[in-house]
Amino acid sequence: MIAQRLPLQLEEDRVAALCAGLLARHEASLADLASALDIAIPAVRENLERVAERLRPVGYTLTDDGGTVRIWPLPGRPRHWRPFLAGPAH
């Protein structure tokens, strides 16, 4: 029996760094994002939903085609920047 690998949950500062990189460039390969943070590509892929959750309140959504991540503006105005800067509410 082969043990199932558990998903890797990145620390909040790494998730914030992924958000910042995408906000700066609007498009990046999984390999570039992983290299910039010195983490594995699967770690980036496994945390994209958390990145998307952080980007939504500032007016962006993301897409991933398996190799490249792109962010797109959501229709309407962003609610505010506070959730992105402060991280998740406790």
Rosetta blueprint (number, residue, H / E / L):
1 M L
2 I L
3 A L
4 Q L
5 R L
6 L L
7 P L
8 L L
9 Q L
10 L L
11 E L
12 E H
13 D H
14 R H
15 V H
16 A H
17 A H
18 L H
19 C H
20 A H
21 G H
22 L H
23 L H
24 A H
25 R H
26 H L
27 E E
28 A E
29 S E
30 L H
31 A H
32 D H
33 L H
34 A H
35 S H
36 A H
37 L H
38 D L
39 I L
40 A L
41 I H
42 P H
43 A H
44 V H
45 R H
46 E H
47 N L
48 L H
49 E H
50 R H
51 V H
52 A H
53 E H
54 R H
55 L H
56 R H
57 P H
58 V H
59 G L
60 Y E
61 T E
62 L E
63 T E
64 D E
65 D L
66 G L
67 G L
68 T E
69 V E
70 R E
71 I E
72 W E
73 P E
74 L L
75 P L
76 G L
77 R L
78 P L
79 R L
80 H L
81 W L
82 R H
83 P H
84 F H
85 L H
86 A H
87 G L
88 P L
89 A L
90 H L
